[in-house]
Amino acid sequence: MPQTFTNPAAKEVLRYRQALRIGYDQVKGSGLLTANHIIEIQAELERNHAGFRKLPGTELKNGSGQVIYTPPQDPTEIITLMRDFGTIH
């Protein structure tokens, strides 16, 4: 019988556990980590099937407020970069 929790943090931990299990099983079965595997793991974590992000990502700043990393912003660029993981359906 599945565990049920009312604490939001416990529910989130369970989602991460399940997502990690899904990812582990996929990699173990195929020997690969593909873009499709990443999308399936994300779907489990976020409880949706949005796929790779389509909106701009968040810049990371250091303690001084300087931008130290800007993730790819264009959805087409993200798809192109993720193709390195394998086939996207």
Secondary structure, DSSP 4 states (H G I P E B T S, - for coil): -------HHHHHHHHHHHHHHHHHHHHHHHS---HHHHHHHHHHHHTS---S--SPPPPEE-TTS-EEE-----HHHHHHHHGGGS---
